[in-house]
Amino acid sequence: MLERYEEAHQYYNDTIRLYTEELEAPPSKELMDRFCAMREKLVQRENALPQIQENLMEATREKGAYFCAYPGFVDVYHAICRGTERNGQTAILMICNLQQIQNAREKRNSQSVSEWLRESIRSSLRRGDMCTRYSRSKYLILLTGVREADCGIIMKRIKNRFESSRSTEGYRLEFSVAKAEESLELPPES
């Protein structure tokens, strides 16, 4: 209401991070709706195409998957699902869940283990893949151009990287895989 959209955008980003990292829960639908409405009001000054392209460039060119905040992941997920309808390319949604083994001798700081899992996922995937933190113990991964049959290799790569650190003793990873798709059945376009 005060038209301080950039400040509000940062506040919402911080709030969503708090939900996923501290409360270990995804943001509520109401919060996500407000975030989207506020984001639409962010007004960029008119720029020429080269300036806009420069603003869109990544700050660094890192190897591995693109890690983004949950709201951005949702937007890209929708765009990828729409694209697969058009071009027939496959997209896979993989969920990686961090589980603490009940009989583990020593309880480790789950926050640091979760951060190591984030890095293990990011560095085990290609640059065209993306991931996000859904909660403290759950990460979502969007894989493009792979088949479900290939997911076992990807899971093994993430698991091996994760287990290469001694600080992960007492934890295990569980994976779920499904074809990335929108749940709505839309009529064919004419």
N, CA, C and O atoms as a DFTB+ gen file, in Angstrom:
760 C
 N C O
     1  1       0.814      -1.193       0.000
     2  2       0.000       0.000       0.000
     3  2       0.860       1.261       0.000
     4  3       0.430       2.303      -0.494
     5  1       2.059       1.176       0.544
     6  2       2.966       2.321       0.561
     7  2       3.764       2.427      -0.730
     8  3       4.552       3.357      -0.899
     9  1       3.566       1.485      -1.637
    10  2       4.262       1.425      -2.920
    11  2       5.770       1.275      -2.770
    12  3       6.529       1.738      -3.622
    13  1       6.205       0.632      -1.697
    14  2       7.618       0.315      -1.492
    15  2       7.796      -1.160      -1.870
    16  3       8.067      -2.015      -1.027
    17  1       7.632      -1.422      -3.178
    18  2       7.559      -2.784      -3.665
    19  2       8.866      -3.543      -3.524
    20  3       8.859      -4.725      -3.182
    21  1       9.987      -2.884      -3.781
    22  2      11.270      -3.591      -3.675
    23  2      11.545      -4.005      -2.235
    24  3      12.046      -5.102      -1.988
    25  1      11.224      -3.139      -1.291
    26  2      11.392      -3.471       0.127
    27  2      10.451      -4.614       0.517
    28  3      10.841      -5.524       1.249
    29  1       9.224      -4.561       0.030
    30  2       8.255      -5.627       0.308
    31  2       8.703      -6.941      -0.324
    32  3       8.539      -8.006       0.271
    33  1       9.267      -6.869      -1.526
    34  2       9.758      -8.071      -2.205
    35  2      10.835      -8.744      -1.368
    36  3      10.827      -9.966      -1.220
    37  1      11.760      -7.967      -0.821
    38  2      12.815      -8.516       0.027
    39  2      12.220      -9.125       1.297
    40  3      12.654     -10.186       1.745
    41  1      11.229      -8.451       1.870
    42  2      10.572      -8.952       3.079
    43  2       9.914     -10.308       2.802
    44  3      10.046     -11.239       3.597
    45  1       9.208     -10.416       1.677
    46  2       8.570     -11.682       1.332
    47  2       9.607     -12.766       1.073
    48  3       9.410     -13.909       1.488
    49  1      10.703     -12.440       0.398
    50  2      11.765     -13.431       0.183
    51  2      12.308     -13.932       1.519
    52  3      12.513     -15.132       1.697
    53  1      12.543     -13.006       2.463
    54  2      13.031     -13.391       3.792
    55  2      12.018     -14.259       4.520
    56  3      12.388     -15.224       5.189
    57  1      10.742     -13.920       4.393
    58  2       9.681     -14.684       5.057
    59  2       9.598     -16.100       4.487
    60  3       9.444     -17.064       5.237
    61  1       9.697     -16.223       3.178
    62  2       9.638     -17.546       2.553
    63  2      10.852     -18.374       2.963
    64  3      10.731     -19.576       3.204
    65  1      12.022     -17.741       3.045
    66  2      13.224     -18.448       3.524
    67  2      13.011     -18.916       4.954
    68  3      13.394     -20.034       5.296
    69  1      12.401     -18.074       5.805
    70  2      12.126     -18.451       7.194
    71  2      11.201     -19.668       7.240
    72  3      11.440     -20.597       8.012
    73  1      10.159     -19.671       6.428
    74  2       9.252     -20.814       6.391
    75  2      10.006     -22.094       6.072
    76  3       9.860     -23.095       6.774
    77  1      10.811     -22.070       5.016
    78  2      11.447     -23.307       4.568
    79  2      12.609     -23.731       5.445
    80  3      12.801     -24.925       5.672
    81  1      13.395     -22.775       5.948
    82  2      14.594     -23.137       6.701
    83  2      14.323     -23.303       8.197
    84  3      14.834     -24.239       8.811
    85  1      13.545     -22.429       8.782
    86  2      13.350     -22.468      10.226
    87  2      12.113     -23.267      10.626
    88  3      12.165     -24.068      11.560
    89  1      11.014     -23.053       9.931
    90  2       9.768     -23.716      10.289
    91  2       9.605     -25.060       9.603
    92  3       8.698     -25.825       9.930
    93  1      10.492     -25.348       8.644
    94  2      10.474     -26.609       7.908
    95  2       9.128     -26.873       7.256
    96  3       8.641     -28.004       7.259
    97  1       8.528     -25.830       6.696
    98  2       7.236     -25.973       6.037
    99  2       7.226     -25.115       4.785
   100  3       7.896     -24.084       4.729
   101  1       6.476     -25.531       3.791
   102  2       6.353     -24.668       2.615
   103  2       5.510     -23.449       2.962
   104  3       4.692     -23.514       3.880
   105  1       5.687     -22.350       2.258
   106  2       4.873     -21.168       2.517
   107  2       3.403     -21.457       2.218
   108  3       3.084     -22.271       1.351
   109  1       2.521     -20.785       2.940
   110  2       1.090     -20.988       2.749
   111  2       0.657     -20.462       1.388
   112  3       1.350     -19.648       0.779
   113  1      -0.482     -20.928       0.921
   114  2      -1.023     -20.459      -0.361
   115  2      -1.302     -18.961      -0.296
   116  3      -1.062     -18.244      -1.267
   117  1      -1.803     -18.486       0.834
   118  2      -2.089     -17.055       0.984
   119  2      -0.812     -16.227       0.857
   120  3      -0.813     -15.190       0.194
   121  1       0.271     -16.671       1.482
   122  2       1.537     -15.956       1.390
   123  2       2.046     -15.964      -0.053
   124  3       2.516     -14.941      -0.549
   125  1       1.953     -17.109      -0.724
   126  2       2.406     -17.195      -2.108
   127  2       1.572     -16.285      -3.017
   128  3       2.113     -15.640      -3.915
   129  1       0.248     -16.234      -2.784
   130  2      -0.615     -15.355      -3.585
   131  2      -0.233     -13.895      -3.395
   132  3      -0.176     -13.136      -4.362
   133  1       0.029     -13.496      -2.150
   134  2       0.435     -12.112      -1.880
   135  2       1.788     -11.811      -2.512
   136  3       1.999     -10.727      -3.056
   137  1       2.700     -12.775      -2.439
   138  2       4.017     -12.601      -3.045
   139  2       3.869     -12.358      -4.548
   140  3       4.497     -11.452      -5.096
   141  1       3.046     -13.161      -5.209
   142  2       2.866     -13.021      -6.657
   143  2       2.215     -11.686      -7.005
   144  3       2.618     -11.032      -7.966
   145  1       1.210     -11.280      -6.230
   146  2       0.537     -10.007      -6.494
   147  2       1.496      -8.839      -6.315
   148  3       1.502      -7.905      -7.117
   149  1       2.305      -8.891      -5.265
   150  2       3.260      -7.822      -5.004
   151  2       4.343      -7.788      -6.072
   152  3       4.752      -6.712      -6.508
   153  1       4.809      -8.956      -6.495
   154  2       5.862      -9.041      -7.496
   155  2       5.412      -8.422      -8.820
   156  3       6.210      -7.814      -9.533
   157  1       4.137      -8.581      -9.139
   158  2       3.614      -8.006     -10.379
   159  2       3.647      -6.485     -10.359
   160  3       3.688      -5.850     -11.413
   161  1       3.630      -5.898      -9.170
   162  2       3.619      -4.441      -9.066
   163  2       5.013      -3.834      -9.086
   164  3       5.163      -2.614      -9.164
   165  1       6.032      -4.686      -9.017
   166  2       7.395      -4.161      -9.116
   167  2       7.571      -3.559     -10.502
   168  3       7.461      -4.257     -11.510
   169  1       7.834      -2.314     -10.545
   170  2       7.925      -1.625     -11.834
   171  2       9.390      -1.354     -12.133
   172  3      10.092      -0.716     -11.348
   173  1       9.841      -1.852     -13.286
   174  2      11.196      -1.574     -13.749
   175  2      11.111      -0.386     -14.703
   176  3      10.173      -0.285     -15.493
   177  1      12.083       0.504     -14.630
   178  2      12.080       1.614     -15.582
   179  2      12.288       1.057     -16.991
   180  3      12.886      -0.004     -17.174
   181  1      11.789       1.784     -17.968
   182  2      11.907       1.305     -19.342
   183  2      13.365       1.290     -19.769
   184  3      14.069       2.292     -19.645
   185  1      13.802       0.170     -20.263
   186  2      15.166       0.011     -20.741
   187  2      15.142      -0.542     -22.155
   188  3      14.164      -1.153     -22.586
   189  1      16.222      -0.321     -22.856
   190  2      16.397      -0.914     -24.179
   191  2      16.711      -2.394     -23.999
   192  3      17.143      -2.814     -22.925
   193  1      16.497      -3.175     -25.036
   194  2      16.706      -4.622     -24.986
   195  2      18.089      -5.013     -24.453
   196  3      18.162      -5.904     -23.607
   197  1      19.190      -4.396     -24.903
   198  2      20.495      -4.805     -24.359
   199  2      20.597      -4.614     -22.841
   200  3      21.202      -5.439     -22.158
   201  1      20.016      -3.543     -22.313
   202  2      20.049      -3.303     -20.863
   203  2      19.210      -4.348     -20.129
   204  3      19.594      -4.821     -19.059
   205  1      18.076      -4.702     -20.701
   206  2      17.227      -5.724     -20.092
   207  2      17.960      -7.062     -20.082
   208  3      17.944      -7.771     -19.075
   209  1      18.603      -7.410     -21.193
   210  2      19.363      -8.662     -21.249
   211  2      20.482      -8.663     -20.217
   212  3      20.725      -9.681     -19.570
   213  1      21.155      -7.550     -20.060
   214  2      22.225      -7.457     -19.071
   215  2      21.673      -7.674     -17.662
   216  3      22.304      -8.341     -16.843
   217  1      20.509      -7.118     -17.384
   218  2      19.882      -7.299     -16.067
   219  2      19.473      -8.747     -15.823
   220  3      19.413      -9.192     -14.677
   221  1      19.192      -9.481     -16.893
   222  2      18.775     -10.876     -16.765
   223  2      19.939     -11.853     -16.607
   224  3      19.725     -13.010     -16.243
   225  1      21.157     -11.409     -16.873
   226  2      22.325     -12.293     -16.807
   227  2      22.591     -12.733     -15.361
   228  3      22.403     -11.966     -14.417
   229  1      23.036     -13.996     -15.215
   230  2      23.452     -14.473     -13.900
   231  2      24.724     -13.748     -13.493
   232  3      25.568     -13.435     -14.333
   233  1      24.856     -13.483     -12.198
   234  2      26.032     -12.771     -11.700
   235  2      27.299     -13.598     -11.886
   236  3      28.350     -13.061     -12.234
   237  1      27.196     -14.904     -11.654
   238  2      28.349     -15.788     -11.827
   239  2      27.921     -16.981     -12.673
   240  3      26.743     -17.335     -12.718
   241  1      28.869     -17.580     -13.326
   242  2      28.579     -18.757     -14.157
   243  2      29.103     -19.980     -13.418
   244  3      30.219     -20.440     -13.660
   245  1      28.283     -20.495     -12.519
   246  2      28.673     -21.645     -11.703
   247  2      28.316     -22.945     -12.396
   248  3      27.387     -23.010     -13.201
   249  1      29.076     -23.978     -12.065
   250  2      28.756     -25.320     -12.531
   251  2      27.629     -25.855     -11.652
   252  3      27.375     -25.346     -10.560
   253  1      26.973     -26.873     -12.142
   254  2      25.935     -27.530     -11.356
   255  2      24.567     -26.903     -11.557
   256  3      24.394     -25.956     -12.325
   257  1      23.604     -27.462     -10.843
   258  2      22.212     -27.047     -10.984
   259  2      21.999     -25.619     -10.500
   260  3      22.767     -25.087      -9.699
   261  1      20.944     -25.028     -11.005
   262  2      20.546     -23.683     -10.602
   263  2      19.705     -23.807      -9.343
   264  3      18.661     -24.460      -9.354
   265  1      20.149     -23.189      -8.262
   266  2      19.404     -23.206      -7.011
   267  2      18.627     -21.906      -6.904
   268  3      19.191     -20.825      -7.077
   269  1      17.337     -22.006      -6.620
   270  2      16.522     -20.794      -6.511
   271  2      15.545     -20.929      -5.356
   272  3      15.344     -22.017      -4.816
   273  1      14.941     -19.807      -4.985
   274  2      13.932     -19.793      -3.930
   275  2      12.676     -20.508      -4.422
   276  3      12.441     -20.608      -5.626
   277  1      11.892     -20.991      -3.507
   278  2      10.702     -21.774      -3.831
   279  2       9.741     -21.063      -4.795
   280  3       9.286     -21.694      -5.749
   281  1       9.414     -19.782      -4.590
   282  2       8.484     -19.141      -5.539
   283  2       9.012     -19.140      -6.982
   284  3       8.239     -19.342      -7.918
   285  1      10.296     -18.920      -7.165
   286  2      10.882     -18.972      -8.502
   287  2      10.818     -20.373      -9.084
   288  3      10.581     -20.546     -10.279
   289  1      11.030     -21.368      -8.239
   290  2      10.958     -22.763      -8.676
   291  2       9.561     -23.080      -9.187
   292  3       9.404     -23.743     -10.212
   293  1       8.543     -22.604      -8.468
   294  2       7.157     -22.853      -8.873
   295  2       6.902     -22.260     -10.255
   296  3       6.304     -22.911     -11.112
   297  1       7.353     -21.026     -10.473
   298  2       7.157     -20.380     -11.777
   299  2       7.843     -21.160     -12.897
   300  3       7.247     -21.394     -13.948
   301  1       9.085     -21.559     -12.673
   302  2       9.819     -22.304     -13.702
   303  2       9.183     -23.671     -13.924
   304  3       9.104     -24.139     -15.060
   305  1       8.733     -24.310     -12.863
   306  2       8.063     -25.609     -12.990
   307  2       6.875     -25.503     -13.943
   308  3       6.705     -26.332     -14.836
   309  1       6.051     -24.465     -13.737
   310  2       4.892     -24.270     -14.616
   311  2       5.332     -24.043     -16.068
   312  3       4.752     -24.608     -16.995
   313  1       6.352     -23.217     -16.250
   314  2       6.834     -22.925     -17.610
   315  2       7.385     -24.188     -18.274
   316  3       7.113     -24.434     -19.449
   317  1       8.148     -24.983     -17.540
   318  2       8.717     -26.221     -18.096
   319  2       7.590     -27.194     -18.464
   320  3       7.619     -27.807     -19.531
   321  1       6.609     -27.331     -17.586
   322  2       5.492     -28.240     -17.882
   323  2       4.754     -27.800     -19.134
   324  3       4.371     -28.636     -19.952
   325  1       4.552     -26.502     -19.295
   326  2       3.909     -25.999     -20.514
   327  2       4.775     -26.302     -21.731
   328  3       4.267     -26.687     -22.784
   329  1       6.076     -26.124     -21.580
   330  2       6.989     -26.387     -22.695
   331  2       6.996     -27.838     -23.110
   332  3       7.097     -28.136     -24.300
   333  1       6.889     -28.756     -22.151
   334  2       6.895     -30.178     -22.497
   335  2       5.659     -30.561     -23.290
   336  3       5.696     -31.481     -24.107
   337  1       4.556     -29.850     -23.044
   338  2       3.350     -30.110     -23.837
   339  2       3.604     -29.777     -25.308
   340  3       3.090     -30.444     -26.206
   341  1       4.393     -28.753     -25.534
   342  2       4.632     -28.277     -26.893
   343  2       5.724     -29.078     -27.606
   344  3       5.547     -29.482     -28.756
   345  1       6.858     -29.311     -26.923
   346  2       8.005     -29.889     -27.625
   347  2       8.229     -31.372     -27.349
   348  3       9.122     -31.979     -27.941
   349  1       7.440     -31.958     -26.470
   350  2       7.564     -33.380     -26.204
   351  2       8.772     -33.770     -25.375
   352  3       8.985     -34.957     -25.125
   353  1       9.568     -32.802     -24.942
   354  2      10.724     -33.099     -24.103
   355  2      10.232     -33.558     -22.733
   356  3       9.154     -33.164     -22.288
   357  1      11.016     -34.377     -22.081
   358  2      10.625     -34.877     -20.768
   359  2      11.162     -33.980     -19.662
   360  3      12.198     -33.332     -19.808
   361  1      10.441     -33.959     -18.569
   362  2      10.881     -33.268     -17.358
   363  2      10.473     -34.134     -16.175
   364  3       9.370     -34.679     -16.134
   365  1      11.368     -34.247     -15.232
   366  2      11.153     -35.106     -14.069
   367  2      11.239     -34.266     -12.803
   368  3      12.144     -33.445     -12.652
   369  1      10.291     -34.476     -11.896
   370  2      10.346     -33.875     -10.565
   371  2      10.878     -34.933      -9.616
   372  3      10.300     -36.012      -9.485
   373  1      11.978     -34.616      -8.959
   374  2      12.578     -35.525      -7.991
   375  2      12.528     -34.847      -6.619
   376  3      12.834     -33.663      -6.480
   377  1      12.143     -35.617      -5.628
   378  2      12.139     -35.118      -4.252
   379  2      13.223     -35.862      -3.500
   380  3      13.293     -37.091      -3.532
   381  1      14.069     -35.097      -2.822
   382  2      15.134     -35.686      -2.010
   383  2      14.835     -35.345      -0.561
   384  3      14.783     -34.175      -0.184
   385  1      14.642     -36.371       0.240
   386  2      14.263     -36.194       1.638
   387  2      15.394     -36.673       2.547
   388  3      15.860     -37.806       2.426
   389  1      15.824     -35.817       3.441
   390  2      16.881     -36.125       4.398
   391  2      16.250     -36.738       5.643
   392  3      15.421     -36.109       6.301
   393  1      16.645     -37.967       5.963
   394  2      16.096     -38.671       7.117
   395  2      17.193     -38.933       8.140
   396  3      18.277     -39.400       7.790
   397  1      16.912     -38.636       9.391
   398  2      17.865     -38.974      10.440
   399  2      17.573     -40.399      10.897
   400  3      16.432     -40.737      11.214
   401  1      18.609     -41.231      10.928
   402  2      18.460     -42.620      11.354
   403  2      18.213     -42.617      12.857
   404  3      18.958     -41.995      13.615
   405  1      17.166     -43.312      13.284
   406  2      16.751     -43.235      14.683
   407  2      17.792     -43.737      15.667
   408  3      17.944     -43.162      16.744
   409  1      18.502     -44.780      15.327
   410  2      19.463     -45.357      16.264
   411  2      20.859     -44.786      16.093
   412  3      21.830     -45.371      16.572
   413  1      20.971     -43.673      15.429
   414  2      22.288     -43.060      15.217
   415  2      22.877     -42.666      16.565
   416  3      22.175     -42.166      17.443
   417  1      24.189     -42.904      16.713
   418  2      24.867     -42.627      17.985
   419  2      24.872     -41.146      18.332
   420  3      24.652     -40.774      19.484
   421  1      25.115     -40.333      17.373
   422  2      25.350     -38.922      17.633
   423  2      24.390     -38.073      16.818
   424  3      24.233     -38.277      15.615
   425  1      23.755     -37.128      17.476
   426  2      22.885     -36.198      16.751
   427  2      23.748     -35.055      16.255
   428  3      24.417     -34.390      17.047
   429  1      23.739     -34.823      14.962
   430  2      24.516     -33.746      14.367
   431  2      23.597     -32.559      14.110
   432  3      22.372     -32.683      14.141
   433  1      24.194     -31.439      13.863
   434  2      23.445     -30.239      13.535
   435  2      22.746     -30.458      12.196
   436  3      23.392     -30.485      11.149
   437  1      21.433     -30.612      12.235
   438  2      20.695     -30.912      11.006
   439  2      20.759     -29.756      10.010
   440  3      20.649     -29.978       8.804
   441  1      20.935     -28.526      10.493
   442  2      21.045     -27.379       9.583
   443  2      22.293     -27.515       8.709
   444  3      22.216     -27.323       7.496
   445  1      23.437     -27.841       9.306
   446  2      24.659     -27.966       8.522
   447  2      24.597     -29.179       7.594
   448  3      25.133     -29.129       6.487
   449  1      23.960     -30.256       8.019
   450  2      23.798     -31.430       7.168
   451  2      22.895     -31.088       5.985
   452  3      23.151     -31.518       4.860
   453  1      21.843     -30.319       6.240
   454  2      20.946     -29.900       5.175
   455  2      21.660     -28.994       4.175
   456  3      21.427     -29.096       2.970
   457  1      22.520     -28.116       4.661
   458  2      23.294     -27.260       3.762
   459  2      24.252     -28.099       2.911
   460  3      24.453     -27.804       1.733
   461  1      24.837     -29.134       3.498
   462  2      25.713     -30.018       2.729
   463  2      24.898     -30.770       1.671
   464  3      25.371     -30.986       0.555
   465  1      23.676     -31.163       2.029
   466  2      22.812     -31.829       1.054
   467  2      22.509     -30.875      -0.100
   468  3      22.529     -31.280      -1.262
   469  1      22.233     -29.626       0.211
   470  2      21.974     -28.632      -0.843
   471  2      23.155     -28.576      -1.818
   472  3      22.968     -28.615      -3.034
   473  1      24.362     -28.484      -1.276
   474  2      25.552     -28.408      -2.126
   475  2      25.777     -29.718      -2.883
   476  3      26.215     -29.703      -4.033
   477  1      25.478     -30.847      -2.241
   478  2      25.627     -32.150      -2.903
   479  2      24.682     -32.264      -4.091
   480  3      25.066     -32.760      -5.150
   481  1      23.457     -31.808      -3.917
   482  2      22.487     -31.840      -5.008
   483  2      22.949     -30.905      -6.124
   484  3      23.055     -31.315      -7.280
   485  1      23.219     -29.666      -5.780
   486  2      23.582     -28.652      -6.773
   487  2      24.787     -29.083      -7.603
   488  3      24.785     -28.951      -8.827
   489  1      25.809     -29.597      -6.935
   490  2      27.039     -29.948      -7.647
   491  2      26.949     -31.287      -8.380
   492  3      27.815     -31.591      -9.199
   493  1      25.932     -32.083      -8.107
   494  2      25.777     -33.390      -8.772
   495  2      24.933     -33.316     -10.035
   496  3      24.821     -34.302     -10.764
   497  1      24.346     -32.171     -10.298
   498  2      23.442     -32.027     -11.433
   499  2      24.034     -31.121     -12.506
   500  3      25.058     -30.472     -12.296
   501  1      23.367     -31.091     -13.663
   502  2      23.798     -30.248     -14.770
   503  2      23.307     -28.814     -14.568
   504  3      22.413     -28.551     -13.764
   505  1      23.912     -27.904     -15.313
   506  2      23.518     -26.494     -15.237
   507  2      22.063     -26.272     -15.663
   508  3      21.433     -25.320     -15.204
   509  1      21.530     -27.116     -16.514
   510  2      20.158     -26.956     -16.985
   511  2      19.113     -27.472     -16.019
   512  3      17.917     -27.288     -16.248
   513  1      19.536     -28.113     -14.947
   514  2      18.611     -28.607     -13.931
   515  2      18.449     -27.541     -12.853
   516  3      19.270     -26.629     -12.753
   517  1      17.417     -27.651     -12.065
   518  2      17.249     -26.681     -10.986
   519  2      16.737     -27.365      -9.728
   520  3      16.145     -28.443      -9.771
   521  1      16.987     -26.700      -8.610
   522  2      16.564     -27.260      -7.335
   523  2      16.179     -26.129      -6.388
   524  3      16.549     -24.972      -6.584
   525  1      15.421     -26.502      -5.351
   526  2      15.018     -25.554      -4.326
   527  2      14.854     -26.283      -3.007
   528  3      14.682     -27.501      -2.967
   529  1      14.908     -25.532      -1.954
   530  2      14.673     -26.082      -0.622
   531  2      13.191     -25.939      -0.323
   532  3      12.657     -24.830      -0.309
   533  1      12.529     -27.063      -0.084
   534  2      11.104     -27.075       0.218
   535  2      10.871     -26.965       1.723
   536  3       9.928     -26.316       2.176
   537  1      11.740     -27.607       2.477
   538  2      11.750     -27.521       3.939
   539  2      13.169     -27.843       4.385
   540  3      14.031     -28.085       3.541
   541  1      13.432     -27.853       5.663
   542  2      14.793     -28.119       6.130
   543  2      15.285     -29.487       5.684
   544  3      16.481     -29.671       5.454
   545  1      14.387     -30.439       5.560
   546  2      14.812     -31.798       5.225
   547  2      14.394     -32.252       3.829
   548  3      14.630     -33.403       3.462
   549  1      13.779     -31.369       3.049
   550  2      13.273     -31.791       1.745
   551  2      13.677     -30.786       0.670
   552  3      13.511     -29.576       0.823
   553  1      14.220     -31.335      -0.434
   554  2      14.605     -30.533      -1.594
   555  2      13.834     -31.028      -2.809
   556  3      13.590     -32.225      -2.962
   557  1      13.456     -30.093      -3.665
   558  2      12.804     -30.413      -4.926
   559  2      13.808     -30.199      -6.047
   560  3      14.556     -29.221      -6.047
   561  1      13.818     -31.116      -6.995
   562  2      14.757     -31.067      -8.115
   563  2      13.948     -31.205      -9.397
   564  3      13.098     -32.088      -9.515
   565  1      14.219     -30.327     -10.352
   566  2      13.564     -30.407     -11.655
   567  2      14.623     -30.751     -12.695
   568  3      15.556     -29.985     -12.936
   569  1      14.458     -31.920     -13.303
   570  2      15.403     -32.436     -14.290
   571  2      14.750     -32.367     -15.664
   572  3      13.614     -32.808     -15.835
   573  1      15.454     -31.823     -16.631
   574  2      14.899     -31.742     -17.982
   575  2      15.718     -32.609     -18.930
   576  3      16.934     -32.739     -18.794
   577  1      15.016     -33.194     -19.888
   578  2      15.691     -33.995     -20.905
   579  2      16.202     -35.328     -20.403
   580  3      17.120     -35.894     -20.996
   581  1      15.633     -35.845     -19.325
   582  2      16.020     -37.173     -18.831
   583  2      14.785     -38.057     -18.771
   584  3      13.652     -37.575     -18.759
   585  1      15.028     -39.359     -18.735
   586  2      13.945     -40.322     -18.590
   587  2      13.901     -40.796     -17.148
   588  3      14.905     -40.732     -16.439
   589  1      12.750     -41.266     -16.716
   590  2      12.639     -41.792     -15.347
   591  2      13.648     -42.909     -15.118
   592  3      14.158     -43.067     -14.008
   593  1      13.937     -43.678     -16.152
   594  2      14.884     -44.788     -16.037
   595  2      16.294     -44.302     -15.695
   596  3      17.073     -45.049     -15.103
   597  1      16.631     -43.069     -16.058
   598  2      17.959     -42.516     -15.787
   599  2      18.092     -41.933     -14.380
   600  3      19.192     -41.581     -13.953
   601  1      16.995     -41.833     -13.675
   602  2      17.019     -41.169     -12.377
   603  2      17.848     -41.915     -11.336
   604  3      18.396     -41.297     -10.423
   605  1      17.943     -43.229     -11.462
   606  2      18.744     -44.007     -10.518
   607  2      20.203     -43.566     -10.523
   608  3      20.840     -43.509      -9.471
   609  1      20.729     -43.258     -11.693
   610  2      22.115     -42.794     -11.821
   611  2      22.275     -41.443     -11.115
   612  3      23.261     -41.208     -10.416
   613  1      21.298     -40.570     -11.310
   614  2      21.345     -39.235     -10.692
   615  2      21.255     -39.349      -9.177
   616  3      22.004     -38.688      -8.457
   617  1      20.339     -40.187      -8.689
   618  2      20.206     -40.386      -7.240
   619  2      21.506     -40.909      -6.639
   620  3      21.934     -40.462      -5.575
   621  1      22.128     -41.858      -7.331
   622  2      23.384     -42.431      -6.840
   623  2      24.475     -41.361      -6.783
   624  3      25.249     -41.314      -5.827
   625  1      24.537     -40.510      -7.793
   626  2      25.535     -39.437      -7.819
   627  2      25.332     -38.487      -6.634
   628  3      26.298     -38.103      -5.974
   629  1      24.079     -38.108      -6.363
   630  2      23.785     -37.221      -5.225
   631  2      24.138     -37.917      -3.918
   632  3      24.771     -37.329      -3.041
   633  1      23.723     -39.177      -3.796
   634  2      23.971     -39.941      -2.568
   635  2      25.468     -40.095      -2.307
   636  3      25.917     -39.907      -1.177
   637  1      26.242     -40.435      -3.333
   638  2      27.692     -40.596      -3.161
   639  2      28.349     -39.288      -2.737
   640  3      29.208     -39.271      -1.856
   641  1      27.941     -38.202      -3.365
   642  2      28.503     -36.890      -3.008
   643  2      28.135     -36.549      -1.563
   644  3      28.982     -36.096      -0.793
   645  1      26.884     -36.764      -1.203
   646  2      26.417     -36.471       0.158
   647  2      27.175     -37.296       1.193
   648  3      27.608     -36.771       2.219
   649  1      27.333     -38.580       0.922
   650  2      27.983     -39.477       1.882
   651  2      29.498     -39.329       1.916
   652  3      30.152     -39.970       2.738
   653  1      30.070     -38.507       1.050
   654  2      31.520     -38.308       1.058
   655  2      31.975     -37.484       2.260
   656  3      33.171     -37.399       2.535
   657  1      31.043     -36.887       2.968
   658  2      31.372     -36.117       4.174
   659  2      31.066     -36.962       5.407
   660  3      30.005     -37.581       5.493
   661  1      31.987     -36.985       6.352
   662  2      31.788     -37.769       7.579
   663  2      30.657     -37.199       8.431
   664  3      30.081     -37.909       9.255
   665  1      30.336     -35.912       8.234
   666  2      29.305     -35.284       9.056
   667  2      27.908     -35.794       8.733
   668  3      26.943     -35.405       9.391
   669  1      27.783     -36.661       7.729
   670  2      26.463     -37.163       7.352
   671  2      26.138     -38.507       7.994
   672  3      25.077     -39.076       7.738
   673  1      27.041     -39.016       8.826
   674  2      26.754     -40.273       9.519
   675  2      25.494     -40.077      10.353
   676  3      25.328     -39.050      11.011
   677  1      24.615     -41.062      10.322
   678  2      23.359     -40.969      11.058
   679  2      22.223     -40.399      10.215
   680  3      21.113     -40.204      10.710
   681  1      22.504     -40.134       8.945
   682  2      21.478     -39.628       8.022
   683  2      21.433     -40.500       6.786
   684  3      22.425     -41.123       6.409
   685  1      20.278     -40.535       6.167
   686  2      20.133     -41.223       4.886
   687  2      19.227     -40.377       3.996
   688  3      18.477     -39.525       4.472
   689  1      19.318     -40.633       2.708
   690  2      18.512     -39.911       1.733
   691  2      17.444     -40.838       1.170
   692  3      17.701     -42.013       0.905
   693  1      16.258     -40.305       0.991
   694  2      15.181     -41.032       0.332
   695  2      14.728     -40.179      -0.852
   696  3      14.611     -38.958      -0.744
   697  1      14.477     -40.833      -1.968
   698  2      14.107     -40.133      -3.196
   699  2      12.733     -40.586      -3.669
   700  3      12.343     -41.741      -3.499
   701  1      12.020     -39.655      -4.260
   702  2      10.769     -39.937      -4.973
   703  2      10.892     -39.279      -6.340
   704  3      11.503     -38.220      -6.478
   705  1      10.309     -39.916      -7.346
   706  2      10.415     -39.412      -8.708
   707  2       9.044     -39.499      -9.376
   708  3       8.313     -40.476      -9.217
   709  1       8.720     -38.444     -10.130
   710  2       7.482     -38.438     -10.913
   711  2       7.688     -37.565     -12.139
   712  3       8.525     -36.663     -12.146
   713  1       6.914     -37.849     -13.168
   714  2       6.948     -37.015     -14.363
   715  2       6.433     -35.629     -13.980
   716  3       5.397     -35.510     -13.325
   717  1       7.148     -34.590     -14.382
   718  2       6.712     -33.219     -14.096
   719  2       5.570     -32.886     -15.048
   720  3       5.727     -32.928     -16.268
   721  1       4.439     -32.561     -14.479
   722  2       3.291     -32.220     -15.303
   723  2       2.298     -31.432     -14.483
   724  3       2.257     -31.523     -13.256
   725  1       1.504     -30.660     -15.185
   726  2       0.433     -29.910     -14.543
   727  2      -0.693     -30.889     -14.249
   728  3      -0.878     -31.859     -14.983
   729  1      -1.435     -30.647     -13.199
   730  2      -2.499     -31.577     -12.831
   731  2      -3.788     -31.331     -13.610
   732  3      -4.666     -32.194     -13.638
   733  1      -3.911     -30.166     -14.241
   734  2      -5.132     -29.871     -14.994
   735  2      -5.127     -30.564     -16.346
   736  3      -4.104     -30.597     -17.029
   737  1      -6.232     -31.098     -16.717
   738  2      -6.393     -31.655     -18.056
   739  2      -7.009     -30.549     -18.904
   740  3      -8.175     -30.202     -18.719
   741  1      -6.255     -30.010     -19.806
   742  2      -6.748     -28.939     -20.663
   743  2      -7.206     -29.521     -21.999
   744  3      -6.641     -30.505     -22.478
   745  1      -8.223     -28.915     -22.596
   746  2      -8.635     -29.403     -23.915
   747  2      -7.552     -29.119     -24.934
   748  3      -6.807     -28.152     -24.778
   749  1      -7.440     -29.938     -25.980
   750  2      -6.432     -29.691     -27.004
   751  2      -6.657     -28.341     -27.689
   752  3      -7.790     -27.911     -27.905
   753  1      -5.543     -27.688     -28.021
   754  2      -5.642     -26.398     -28.702
   755  2      -6.054     -26.638     -30.143
   756  3      -5.634     -27.610     -30.771
   757  1      -6.894     -25.727     -30.664
   758  2      -7.344     -25.896     -32.049
   759  2      -6.574     -25.003     -32.980
   760  3      -6.818     -25.011     -34.186
